[in-house]
Amino acid sequence: MHAALKLDVVIVGAGLAGIATAFRLSQAGHRVRVLDEHEMRERGRTAVHLPPNGARILVDWGFKGDLESRGHKIRYSMFRNMETGDMIGPQEWREDVMRELGSDYYFMHYHDLYTMLYDAAINAGARIHPNTRAVNVQTNPPRVTLSDRTILEADLIIGADGSQSLVKRVMCGEGDVKPEGHTLFTGIIPTNLMKDDAELARMAETNRQEWQFWPGTSRHTDGVLMRNGTEFALHIHYPNEETLSHETDGWNDEPWRGPRPKAGNTKLQRLIDLCPEMHAQKLFTREAPENWTDESGRLLLIGNAAHPVFPGWGYSCAIHLEDAEVLGTLLARISHASQLPTLLEGFQELREPHLRFIRDTSWPRFFETVMLPPGPERDARDAVLRRPHEGKTWDDSMLRRQFDTFVGAFGYNARDVAENWWTTWGRLLRQRSRGTLHGASGPMCSVPSFHVTMEEAVHVRASEL
Ligand SMILES: Cc1cc2nc3c(=O)[nH]c(=O)nc-3n(C[C@H](O)[C@H](O)[C@H](O)COP(=O)(O)OP(=O)(O)OC[C@H]3O[C@@H](n4cnc5c(N)ncnc54)[C@H](O)[C@@H]3O)c2cc1C
């Protein structure tokens, strides 16, 4: 669907949120420019989760073939004690439950997903500008100042510049930042290195639709095959007090040079030692901004800039695809400039409660499950995990329980929520814009009316970049 009013949109940040949004807004007919301070295509350290809510969006966007050829589908989570290596039990991701949720759970190399969306954004018409750093943003009219003093004018500026967002800082300050307590170590093992080790070789068999878990005491590890079984991605959450990790977060390029995490069991330790290199990043809890849009309704935060989540988390890719889908669906319907602030408010209204729900339920529940000291709570967890291992068959109530556990997060349908919102509010918006304003076409902010503070600043309409 093409919007009746075409907007000039500048997206600051070509991460997953920025690129996916550029794709959807370009598809809706808007003129989209994406700026990133880095050279971008070569990024990604590990596998990214594609739970059903993310995978469904990729299928809707036409990537079913890529998902199946590049993604690794999961049917079982295999739980082993991190200290001893002993099997606790497999959890099956039941086919009938996944069918009800509309998709399976996949993993894909972050780089493969990223380049797929990057190419799609360009094919849809977006222009992407690497090595282009934003140093300020302002509104009335909306504009971005670049480090070379160019001032880009647009109808809408989107801050997709990550958890340490400049756009967020300008809009509402940094907010509280606290260490979460763990460091995330990641490593990729070429599976041909695993094939000489009888115990590890089993995990490298490409037909195994398994996600390996090693829950431990205040730490845990998980691992999964990717790239048609040629690579095994390892993620280790390790307590800060037992490592000398970096003081900052982010997927930096430098490999980790300090001592590697200690597994406790020799099989997992061999896997850790097989990683040609590891990367480490400390986890921080960041306060989310209260408002994702400013008073002018021409500045919007999305992705980690709006709702920061931990890297490598199960939802940390799907929620950015959802942002892109909701915003793309809403902005495909814009017909008058006066509708923009309400549409942006609608975006936050549709996204924030859902994101709060998964942040407040899923992360604590996940940690409570995989990081338990020995004791009654761990015994109770292990008893539940052991049940299918001991030959108990699935009955209707077990299926129902699994569906209920998943449906809150995985059942969110980004396109439906946006379309439903439009059905409720769209007519009112159209009536209001017809009644109060005239001339629904052409650029929304035609003449720069602001004071130029930098003497040599060069003003450029974003679409001319
Ligand atoms: C280099 C890199 C590698 C990653 N690898 C993985 C991985 O292997 N596995 C995984 O699960 N997740 C990975 N992530 C994902 C990340 O953790 C996020 O969850 C995800 O990309 C969505 O976040 P985002 O788009 O909101 O922000 P980000 O991905 O952080 O992207 C923000 C972008 O904004 C740019 N930027 C910031 N400030 C400015 C500015 N002032 N001017 C211009 N540009 C600016 C940054 O260069 C960055 O490209 C990676 C991210 C990056 C940036």
The ligand as an SDF file (V2000), in Angstrom:
LIG
                    3D

 53 58  0  0  0  0  0  0  0  0999 V2000
   27.8200   -3.8270   14.9340 C   0  0  0  0  0  0  0  0  0  0  0  0
   26.6540   -4.6130   15.5080 C   0  0  0  0  0  0  0  0  0  0  0  0
   26.7030   -6.0140   15.5700 C   0  0  0  0  0  0  0  0  0  0  0  0
   25.6580   -6.7380   16.1280 C   0  0  0  0  0  0  0  0  0  0  0  0
   25.7250   -8.0990   16.1790 N   0  0  0  0  0  0  0  0  0  0  0  0
   24.7260   -8.8130   16.7370 C   0  0  0  0  0  0  0  0  0  0  0  0
   24.7780  -10.2380   16.8150 C   0  0  0  0  0  0  0  0  0  0  0  0
   25.7250  -10.8620   16.3480 O   0  0  0  0  0  0  0  0  0  0  0  0
   23.7350  -10.9120   17.4030 N   0  0  0  0  0  0  0  0  0  0  0  0
   22.6600  -10.2540   17.9190 C   0  0  0  0  0  0  0  0  0  0  0  0
   21.7560  -10.8950   18.4710 O   0  0  0  0  0  0  0  0  0  0  0  0
   22.5740   -8.9010   17.8430 N   0  0  0  0  0  0  0  0  0  0  0  0
   23.5820   -8.1750   17.2730 C   0  0  0  0  0  0  0  0  0  0  0  0
   23.4940   -6.8160   17.2260 N   0  0  0  0  0  0  0  0  0  0  0  0
   22.1700   -6.3110   17.5260 C   0  0  0  0  0  0  0  0  0  0  0  0
   21.8280   -5.2900   18.5150 C   0  0  0  0  0  0  0  0  0  0  0  0
   22.2530   -5.7140   19.7690 O   0  0  0  0  0  0  0  0  0  0  0  0
   20.3490   -4.8320   18.4940 C   0  0  0  0  0  0  0  0  0  0  0  0
   19.5720   -5.6510   19.3100 O   0  0  0  0  0  0  0  0  0  0  0  0
   19.6210   -4.7550   17.1760 C   0  0  0  0  0  0  0  0  0  0  0  0
   20.4540   -4.4530   16.0970 O   0  0  0  0  0  0  0  0  0  0  0  0
   18.5620   -3.6540   17.1460 C   0  0  0  0  0  0  0  0  0  0  0  0
   18.9990   -2.5180   17.7170 O   0  0  0  0  0  0  0  0  0  0  0  0
   18.9090   -1.0870   17.0520 P   0  0  0  0  0  0  0  0  0  0  0  0
   18.7680   -1.1540   15.5770 O   0  0  0  0  0  0  0  0  0  0  0  0
   17.8640   -0.3470   17.8180 O   0  0  0  0  0  0  0  0  0  0  0  0
   20.3120   -0.4970   17.4470 O   0  0  0  0  0  0  0  0  0  0  0  0
   21.7690   -0.9220   16.9910 P   0  0  0  0  0  0  0  0  0  0  0  0
   21.8110   -2.2370   16.3780 O   0  0  0  0  0  0  0  0  0  0  0  0
   22.6490   -0.6310   18.1400 O   0  0  0  0  0  0  0  0  0  0  0  0
   22.0760    0.1410   15.8130 O   0  0  0  0  0  0  0  0  0  0  0  0
   22.2570    1.5110   16.0520 C   0  0  0  0  0  0  0  0  0  0  0  0
   23.0220    2.0760   14.8700 C   0  0  0  0  0  0  0  0  0  0  0  0
   23.0770    3.4930   15.0150 O   0  0  0  0  0  0  0  0  0  0  0  0
   24.3520    3.9510   14.6290 C   0  0  0  0  0  0  0  0  0  0  0  0
   24.5640    5.2470   15.3000 N   0  0  0  0  0  0  0  0  0  0  0  0
   24.6230    5.4900   16.6290 C   0  0  0  0  0  0  0  0  0  0  0  0
   24.7890    6.8010   16.8650 N   0  0  0  0  0  0  0  0  0  0  0  0
   24.8310    7.4160   15.6450 C   0  0  0  0  0  0  0  0  0  0  0  0
   24.9810    8.7710   15.2200 C   0  0  0  0  0  0  0  0  0  0  0  0
   25.1200    9.7680   16.1000 N   0  0  0  0  0  0  0  0  0  0  0  0
   24.9830    9.0470   13.8860 N   0  0  0  0  0  0  0  0  0  0  0  0
   24.8360    8.0310   12.9670 C   0  0  0  0  0  0  0  0  0  0  0  0
   24.6980    6.7270   13.3220 N   0  0  0  0  0  0  0  0  0  0  0  0
   24.6780    6.4260   14.6430 C   0  0  0  0  0  0  0  0  0  0  0  0
   25.3000    2.8540   15.0800 C   0  0  0  0  0  0  0  0  0  0  0  0
   26.5030    2.8560   14.3240 O   0  0  0  0  0  0  0  0  0  0  0  0
   24.4740    1.5930   14.8140 C   0  0  0  0  0  0  0  0  0  0  0  0
   24.7180    1.0600   13.5420 O   0  0  0  0  0  0  0  0  0  0  0  0
   24.5220   -6.0520   16.6500 C   0  0  0  0  0  0  0  0  0  0  0  0
   24.4790   -4.6520   16.5810 C   0  0  0  0  0  0  0  0  0  0  0  0
   25.5120   -3.9220   16.0240 C   0  0  0  0  0  0  0  0  0  0  0  0
   25.4350   -2.3970   15.9960 C   0  0  0  0  0  0  0  0  0  0  0  0
  1  2  1  0
  2  3  1  0
  2 52  2  0
  3  4  2  0
  4  5  1  0
  4 50  1  0
  5  6  2  0
  6  7  1  0
  6 13  1  0
  7  8  2  0
  7  9  1  0
  9 10  1  0
 10 11  2  0
 10 12  1  0
 12 13  2  0
 13 14  1  0
 14 15  1  0
 14 50  1  0
 15 16  1  0
 16 17  1  0
 16 18  1  0
 18 19  1  0
 18 20  1  0
 20 21  1  0
 20 22  1  0
 22 23  1  0
 23 24  1  0
 24 25  2  0
 24 26  1  0
 24 27  1  0
 27 28  1  0
 28 29  2  0
 28 30  1  0
 28 31  1  0
 31 32  1  0
 32 33  1  0
 33 34  1  0
 33 48  1  0
 34 35  1  0
 35 36  1  0
 35 46  1  0
 36 37  1  0
 36 45  1  0
 37 38  2  0
 38 39  1  0
 39 40  1  0
 39 45  2  0
 40 41  1  0
 40 42  2  0
 42 43  1  0
 43 44  2  0
 44 45  1  0
 46 47  1  0
 46 48  1  0
 48 49  1  0
 50 51  2  0
 51 52  1  0
 52 53  1  0
M  END
$$$$
